[in-house]
């Protein structure tokens, strides 16, 4: 489980196209962790970029 941290609302944006099945699975996963997709992606990037 990812630790929820403050995510900035400003800054650069990225755009990722997902098929419908994958997007649905992602929405379920982030909801189970009480996160938004934005928060989840931001945390993944922050935790993997050094």
C-alpha distance (Angstrom), angle and dihedral (degrees) to the residues before:
residue distance angle dihedral
X1 . . .
X2 3.78 . .
X3 3.78 119.1 .
X4 3.79 110.5 -117.9
X5 3.78 112.2 -124.7
X6 3.77 133.6 172.0
X7 3.79 110.9 -74.8
X8 3.81 118.8 -156.7
X9 3.78 115.3 -121.7
X10 3.80 94.4 -152.3
X11 3.77 129.8 61.6
X12 3.78 137.2 68.3
X13 3.78 122.9 -21.1
X14 3.77 132.6 -142.4
X15 3.79 126.9 -160.5
X16 3.80 123.1 -145.9
X17 3.77 124.6 -177.2
X18 3.83 115.3 -146.0
X19 3.77 130.2 179.9
X20 3.80 115.5 -111.9
X21 3.83 96.4 -104.0
X22 3.79 93.6 51.1
X23 3.81 92.1 45.8
X24 3.81 90.9 51.9
X25 3.83 91.4 50.3
X26 3.80 89.7 48.6
X27 3.81 92.4 50.7
X28 3.81 90.2 51.9
X29 3.81 92.8 47.7
X30 3.79 95.3 50.1
X31 3.81 92.1 44.1
X32 3.82 90.2 54.9
X33 3.82 87.5 54.8
X34 3.82 92.9 45.7
X35 3.81 91.4 -117.3
X36 3.77 136.9 122.4
X37 3.79 120.1 -122.8
X38 3.81 87.5 -110.2
X39 3.82 92.1 54.2
X40 3.82 92.6 45.0
X41 3.81 94.7 50.1
X42 3.80 91.9 44.6
X43 3.81 91.6 50.7
X44 3.82 92.1 47.9
X45 3.77 91.0 52.8
X46 3.82 94.2 44.5
X47 3.81 91.6 49.1
X48 3.82 93.5 48.5
X49 3.79 102.9 40.6
X50 3.77 115.5 78.1
